[in-house]
Amino acid sequence: MLGVLPSDSQLATSSSSSSEGCAVCGDKVNGTRYGVPACLGCIVFFRRAIIKNSQFSCQRNGKCAIDNKSRCTCRCCRLEKCLRVGMNPNSIQRRDMMGPRKKRVKEEELSPESEYPEVSPRPPSLPLSVNGQTDSLLLALSKIQERQQSAARSWFTAGGPQKPDPFFIDGIRNLDTLLGRGWMGVECPFAHSSLLPSSSSPVSSSSNASANSLEDISNINWTGLLRPKEEIADYYTDSLRRARKEDINVMFHLAIVDAVEWGSHFPIFSDLQTKNKRELLKEYSIGFMLVDQGFNTSRQENETLWILQHDKVFMCTDYNYMLPEKDKRLPMAETKAKLHPDFVLECIKGVGNPMRDIQIEQFECVVLKTLLLFECFNVYPPEKKPEIAMIRERCLNSLAAFEAVEHPNDGIERIGTILLMIANIRNCIFATCRQLHAHDVFSLMKFEPLVSDVLLNKEEFATPYPRFD
């Protein structure tokens, strides 16, 4: 019995170590789970570095001093000191990533390779649920977001890819059903009629035929969809360029298609009546777009720029910045210059800056987009409220798990900031709608049919936004 009790000298050593502070940096001790007294910051740092098998390098040949104030300056020297003071990598258990193991197994029955087999290590930045397993729905949405963001670049770069990918065609096909418009037999909602194929003849630049079906869209010659290549060479560069009116149509068009694809993963959205879906999209597609644009803006140091879905295309608080001289002399340029700055500034302050402050991550954007889907309008039936509550809880649980792993020191603050962004995004949605209506009413810009039909439709129901007519 006495053999299992610590000696007086061991107790004294332990007490002394705890009172002296973290063995690595000297901060307040949180525990000794990895073999030596350590603060929470060093415990989390050590665990993440070992689990991810991180390889660091030192700019001072391993001579950095590591203390409470400088511990974050060099991860290489910090990890070396963790090992030097006695932190044991073998004490790290994979189940510590989130939650308890599902089934207790005797330690001696497990080999090092098979330890905790029910919870496999995950790549960084993938969503977790509260039990440590990857959330299949949010993981699928993360992959969709990645693909949508990649595809957006090609649409802005040349006004459209050589041919849209199948997912984009599916999105248009879904819209045809969703909006109850039946695009067949009318001009393609996002291309010039001169580019549309005839059902019986190949595509030609002189053709005035309309698309006979959504399948015809896949045969459109997308080269120069919005503007001939020779007319705007900067579409083909990788440097920052100012957004033009063609880009505005593209950004709204992609927002609508991408938002529909996102919503289609939720039966509660798919089951809505067509009228309610259209009403929902008038707000949600813009909010969806603002999240993507806010993320891109957060990666840009210039705080006067608002970056579109293409990370090289921007709007500026100064309307005339990088605007061609001939455009400055257009009849309505002065009116646009008055409307433009306040709108861009509101988006930057309300969405871009908060995202920049925390350097928002992709998965956090996935959660934001999903929560926004159930914030827009009172279009969902009352009996669906429990289902909506469950979806929200699922999102918040996964977000909490993500923050616990990726941002253990400030995860709670990040969650609060992200949730507060929803109100900011909704304010910016209304600002965007005011801008849209102003440009439409005063004929400052001609919007493509799909954008006009979804975002400016005035026939079926009253708009919640201020009207200018």
C-alpha positions in Angstrom: 0.0 0.0 0.0 2.8 2.4 0.9 4.6 1.5 -2.3 2.0 3.3 -4.5 2.1 6.5 -2.5 4.5 9.4 -3.5 7.3 10.1 -1.2 7.7 13.4 0.7 10.5 14.4 -1.7 8.3 13.7 -4.7 5.4 15.7 -3.2 7.8 18.6 -2.5 9.2 18.5 -6.0 5.7 18.4 -7.5 4.5 21.3 -5.3 7.7 23.3 -6.1 7.3 22.8 -9.8 3.6 23.8 -9.7 4.4 27.0 -7.8 7.3 27.8 -10.1 5.0 27.8 -13.1 5.1 26.2 -16.5 8.3 24.3 -17.2 8.4 25.7 -20.7 7.5 29.4 -20.4 6.9 30.1 -16.7 3.1 30.8 -17.1 0.5 29.6 -14.7 0.4 25.8 -14.5 -2.7 24.1 -15.9 -1.7 20.5 -15.5 1.0 17.8 -15.8 -0.8 15.5 -18.3 2.3 15.2 -20.6 4.8 14.6 -17.8 5.8 18.0 -16.5 3.9 21.0 -15.1 2.8 23.2 -18.1 0.4 26.0 -18.8 -2.7 25.5 -21.1 -1.0 27.3 -24.0 2.0 25.0 -24.0 -0.1 21.9 -23.4 -2.2 22.7 -26.5 0.8 23.8 -28.6 2.7 20.5 -27.8 -0.4 18.3 -28.5 -1.1 19.9 -31.8 2.5 19.9 -32.9 2.9 16.2 -32.2 -0.5 15.1 -33.6 0.1 17.0 -36.8 3.8 15.9 -37.0 4.7 19.6 -37.5 8.1 20.5 -38.8 9.3 23.9 -37.7 12.5 25.9 -38.5 14.3 28.6 -36.5 15.7 31.8 -38.0 18.2 32.0 -35.1 19.7 28.6 -35.2 17.8 27.3 -32.2 18.9 30.1 -29.9 15.6 31.7 -29.1 14.6 32.4 -25.5 11.2 30.9 -24.6 9.3 32.6 -21.8 5.8 33.8 -21.1 6.2 36.9 -23.4 8.2 35.4 -26.3 6.8 31.8 -26.4 4.9 32.5 -29.7 7.8 34.0 -31.5 9.5 30.7 -32.5 7.6 27.5 -32.7 10.7 25.5 -33.4 12.5 26.5 -30.2 9.3 26.2 -28.2 8.8 22.6 -29.3 12.4 21.8 -28.6 12.1 23.2 -25.1 8.9 21.2 -24.5 10.8 18.1 -25.3 13.9 19.2 -23.4 12.0 19.8 -20.1 10.4 16.4 -20.4 7.1 16.6 -22.1 6.4 13.1 -23.4 4.9 12.6 -27.0 3.8 9.1 -26.0 1.4 10.6 -23.4 -0.7 12.2 -26.2 -3.9 10.2 -27.0 -5.7 10.7 -30.2 -9.1 10.6 -28.4 -8.0 13.9 -26.8 -8.8 15.7 -30.0 -12.5 15.8 -29.0 -14.6 13.9 -26.5 -14.2 10.6 -24.8 -13.6 7.3 -26.6 -16.8 5.4 -27.3 -15.6 2.1 -25.9 -13.1 1.5 -23.2 -10.4 -0.9 -24.2 -7.7 -2.3 -22.0 -4.4 -0.5 -22.8 -2.4 -3.7 -23.0 -4.7 -5.0 -25.8 -3.9 -2.2 -28.1 -0.8 -1.9 -30.2 0.6 1.6 -30.9 -0.8 1.4 -34.5 -4.3 0.4 -33.4 -4.8 2.6 -30.4 -8.2 4.2 -30.3 -9.2 2.9 -33.7 -12.7 4.3 -33.6 -11.5 7.9 -33.9 -9.1 8.4 -36.8 -6.9 11.5 -37.0 -8.5 14.2 -39.2 -6.8 16.6 -41.5 -6.6 20.2 -40.2 -9.7 22.5 -40.7 -12.2 19.7 -41.3 -15.5 20.0 -39.2 -16.0 17.8 -36.2 -19.1 16.9 -34.4 -19.2 16.8 -30.6 -18.3 13.1 -30.5 -15.1 13.6 -32.4 -16.4 12.2 -35.7 -16.4 14.2 -38.9 -19.9 15.7 -39.6 -20.8 14.3 -43.0 -23.1 17.1 -44.1 -20.8 19.9 -43.1 -17.9 18.1 -44.7 -19.9 17.8 -47.9 -20.7 21.5 -47.8 -17.0 22.3 -47.2 -16.1 20.5 -50.4 -18.9 22.2 -52.3 -17.6 25.6 -51.1 -14.1 24.8 -52.2 -15.4 23.8 -55.7 -17.6 26.8 -56.0 -14.8 29.2 -55.1 -12.5 27.6 -57.6 -15.1 27.7 -60.4 -15.8 31.4 -59.7 -12.3 32.4 -60.7 -12.8 31.1 -64.3 -16.1 32.9 -64.7 -14.6 36.3 -63.7 -11.3 35.7 -65.5 -12.7 35.4 -69.0 -16.3 36.1 -68.5 -17.0 32.4 -68.4 -15.1 29.1 -69.0 -14.9 27.4 -72.3 -17.8 25.3 -71.1 -19.4 25.3 -67.7 -18.8 22.3 -65.5 -21.6 19.8 -65.0 -22.3 21.0 -61.5 -23.0 24.5 -62.9 -25.4 23.0 -65.5 -27.1 21.1 -62.7 -27.5 24.4 -60.8 -29.2 26.0 -63.7 -31.4 23.0 -64.1 -32.4 23.2 -60.5 -33.2 26.9 -60.9 -35.5 26.1 -63.8 -37.5 23.9 -61.5 -37.1 26.1 -58.5 -38.2 29.4 -60.0 -41.0 27.9 -62.0 -39.9 30.0 -64.9 -39.2 27.4 -67.6 -36.2 29.0 -69.3 -36.8 26.9 -72.3 -37.6 28.9 -75.4 -36.3 32.2 -73.9 -33.0 33.9 -74.0 -30.4 32.3 -71.8 -30.5 34.2 -68.5 -26.8 34.8 -68.4 -25.5 35.0 -72.0 -25.9 37.1 -75.0 -28.4 35.8 -77.6 -25.6 35.9 -80.2 -23.8 33.1 -78.2 -26.8 30.8 -77.9 -27.0 27.6 -79.9 -29.8 26.7 -82.2 -31.3 23.2 -81.8 -30.5 22.4 -85.4 -27.4 24.3 -86.1 -23.9 24.6 -84.5 -23.0 27.6 -82.4 -22.0 30.6 -84.4 -21.2 34.2 -83.5 -24.0 35.5 -85.7 -26.7 33.2 -84.5 -29.7 34.9 -82.9 -31.3 31.6 -81.8 -32.3 31.0 -78.2 -31.6 28.0 -76.0 -34.3 25.4 -76.7 -33.5 23.5 -73.4 -31.2 23.7 -70.5 -29.1 21.0 -72.1 -28.3 23.5 -74.9 -26.5 25.7 -72.3 -23.7 23.1 -72.1 -23.0 23.6 -75.9 -22.7 27.4 -75.7 -19.5 28.9 -76.8 -18.5 30.6 -73.6 -15.4 32.3 -74.9 -15.9 36.1 -74.6 -19.3 35.5 -72.9 -19.3 39.0 -71.3 -16.8 40.8 -73.4 -14.4 39.9 -76.2 -10.9 39.1 -75.0 -9.3 41.9 -77.1 -11.5 44.5 -75.4 -10.4 43.8 -71.9 -7.0 42.3 -71.6 -6.9 42.7 -67.8 -9.4 39.8 -67.5 -6.6 37.6 -68.3 -4.0 38.8 -65.8 -3.5 37.7 -62.2 -3.2 41.2 -60.8 -5.9 43.1 -58.9 -8.3 44.8 -61.2 -11.4 47.0 -60.7 -14.8 45.4 -61.1 -16.8 46.4 -64.1 -20.5 46.1 -64.9 -20.0 42.7 -66.4 -18.4 41.5 -63.1 -21.5 42.7 -61.2 -23.8 40.5 -63.3 -21.4 37.6 -62.9 -21.2 38.0 -59.1 -25.0 38.1 -58.6 -25.5 35.2 -61.1 -23.0 32.9 -59.3 -24.5 33.9 -55.9 -27.9 32.7 -57.0 -26.8 29.5 -58.5 -24.4 28.6 -55.7 -27.0 29.5 -53.0 -29.5 27.2 -54.7 -27.0 24.3 -54.7 -26.2 24.9 -51.0 -29.9 25.0 -50.0 -30.7 21.9 -52.0 -28.8 19.8 -49.4 -31.5 20.6 -46.9 -34.9 18.9 -47.4 -36.5 21.7 -45.4 -35.4 24.1 -48.2 -36.3 21.8 -51.0 -39.8 21.2 -49.6 -40.7 24.9 -49.6 -43.2 26.2 -52.1 -41.8 27.9 -55.2 -43.0 31.3 -54.1 -41.3 31.0 -50.7 -38.1 29.7 -52.3 -38.0 32.7 -54.5 -38.7 35.0 -51.6 -35.9 33.4 -49.6 -33.4 33.6 -52.4 -33.9 37.4 -52.7 -32.1 37.7 -49.4 -30.1 34.5 -48.9 -28.3 34.5 -52.3 -26.9 38.0 -51.4 -25.9 36.9 -47.9 -24.2 33.8 -49.4 -22.3 36.1 -51.7 -21.3 38.5 -49.0 -19.7 35.6 -46.9 -17.5 34.6 -49.9 -16.6 38.1 -50.7 -15.9 38.9 -47.0 -13.6 36.0 -46.8 -11.6 37.2 -49.8 -11.6 40.7 -48.4 -10.2 39.5 -45.1 -7.1 38.2 -46.9 -6.5 41.6 -48.5 -4.4 44.2 -46.5 -5.9 47.2 -48.3 -8.9 48.2 -46.2 -10.4 50.3 -48.9 -11.1 47.3 -51.2 -14.0 44.9 -51.2 -13.0 41.7 -53.0 -15.5 39.8 -55.1 -15.8 36.0 -55.5 -12.8 36.2 -57.7 -10.0 37.1 -55.3 -8.4 39.5 -57.8 -11.5 41.6 -58.7 -12.5 44.4 -56.4 -14.7 47.4 -55.7 -13.2 50.4 -53.9 -14.6 53.0 -51.6 -13.2 55.5 -54.2 -15.5 54.9 -57.2 -12.9 56.5 -59.6 -10.0 54.3 -58.4 -8.6 52.5 -61.5 -11.8 53.4 -63.5 -10.9 54.0 -67.2 -11.1 57.7 -68.2 -13.8 57.0 -70.8 -16.0 55.5 -68.1 -15.6 58.6 -65.9 -17.1 60.7 -68.6 -20.2 58.6 -69.0 -23.6 60.4 -68.4 -24.4 58.6 -65.1 -20.9 58.3 -63.7 -21.4 61.2 -61.2 -24.6 59.5 -59.8 -22.8 56.2 -59.5 -19.9 57.8 -57.7 -22.3 59.2 -55.1 -24.1 55.8 -54.5 -21.0 53.6 -54.6 -18.8 54.6 -51.6 -21.4 54.2 -48.8 -22.4 50.8 -50.1 -18.8 49.5 -50.3 -17.8 51.0 -47.0 -20.8 49.4 -45.2 -19.8 45.9 -46.6 -16.1 46.5 -45.6 -17.0 47.7 -42.1 -19.8 45.2 -41.4 -18.4 42.1 -42.9 -14.8 42.5 -44.2 -13.2 44.0 -41.2 -14.7 41.6 -38.6 -13.6 38.7 -40.8 -10.1 40.2 -41.1 -9.8 40.8 -37.4 -10.2 37.0 -36.6 -8.8 35.8 -40.0 -11.9 33.8 -40.5 -11.4 30.3 -41.8 -13.2 28.3 -44.6 -15.2 26.1 -42.2 -16.4 29.0 -40.2 -17.8 30.4 -43.5 -19.5 27.1 -44.1 -21.3 27.5 -40.7 -22.2 31.1 -41.5 -23.7 30.2 -44.8 -25.8 27.4 -43.3 -27.0 29.5 -40.4 -28.0 32.3 -42.8 -30.2 29.9 -44.7 -32.5 29.8 -41.7 -32.2 33.5 -40.7 -33.7 34.9 -43.9 -37.4 35.8 -43.8 -40.2 34.0 -42.1 -40.7 31.6 -45.0 -40.5 28.3 -43.1 -43.7 26.7 -41.8 -44.1 26.8 -38.0 -44.0 23.0 -37.8 -40.5 23.1 -39.2 -39.1 25.1 -36.3 -37.9 22.0 -34.3 -36.0 20.8 -37.4 -34.4 24.2 -37.9 -33.4 24.2 -34.3 -31.7 20.8 -34.7 -29.8 22.0 -37.8 -28.6 25.1 -35.9 -27.5 23.0 -32.9 -25.6 20.7 -35.3 -23.8 23.7 -36.8 -23.0 25.2 -33.5 -21.8 21.9 -32.0 -19.5 21.4 -35.0 -18.3 25.0 -34.8 -17.5 24.6 -31.1 -15.6 21.4 -31.8 -13.7 23.0 -34.6 -12.7 26.0 -32.4 -11.6 23.7 -29.6 -9.1 22.0 -31.8 -8.0 24.9 -34.1 -8.3 27.9 -31.7 -8.2 26.5 -28.2 -7.1 29.9 -26.7 -9.7 32.1 -28.2 -12.3 29.8 -29.6 -15.2 31.1 -27.5 -14.5 34.7 -28.6 -14.4 33.6 -32.2 -17.8 31.9 -31.9 -19.3 35.1 -30.5 -17.8 37.2 -33.3 -19.0 34.8 -36.0 -22.6 34.8 -34.5 -22.6 38.6 -34.3 -21.6 38.8 -37.9 -25.0 37.5 -38.9 -26.7 40.8 -38.0 -24.0 42.7 -39.9 -24.4 40.5 -42.9 -28.2 41.1 -42.9 -27.6 44.9 -42.7 -25.3 44.6 -45.7 -27.9 42.5 -47.6 -30.3 45.4 -47.3 -27.6 47.8 -48.4 -27.0 45.7 -51.4 -30.7 45.5 -52.2 -31.0 49.3 -52.0 -28.1 49.6 -54.4 -29.7 47.1 -56.8 -33.0 48.9 -56.8 -31.4 52.3 -57.3 -29.4 51.1 -60.3 -32.5 49.4 -61.7 -34.9 52.3 -61.2 -32.5 55.0 -62.4 -31.3 52.8 -65.3 -27.7 53.0 -64.1 -27.1 49.4 -65.1 -28.8 46.7 -67.1 -29.0 43.4 -65.1 -29.1 40.1 -66.8 -32.5 38.3 -66.8 -31.7 35.8 -64.1 -30.5 38.5 -61.7 -33.5 40.7 -62.5 -35.9 37.8 -62.1 -34.7 36.7 -58.7 -33.4 39.8 -57.0 -35.6 42.5 -58.6 -38.8 40.7 -59.2 -41.7 43.0 -58.3 -44.7 41.0 -59.6 -45.3 38.2 -57.2 -44.8 39.7 -53.7 -43.9 42.9 -52.0 -40.2 43.5 -51.5 -39.0 44.1 -47.9 -36.4 46.6 -49.0 -36.8 50.4 -49.5 -38.2 51.1 -53.0 -37.2 54.0 -55.2 -40.1 53.9 -57.6 
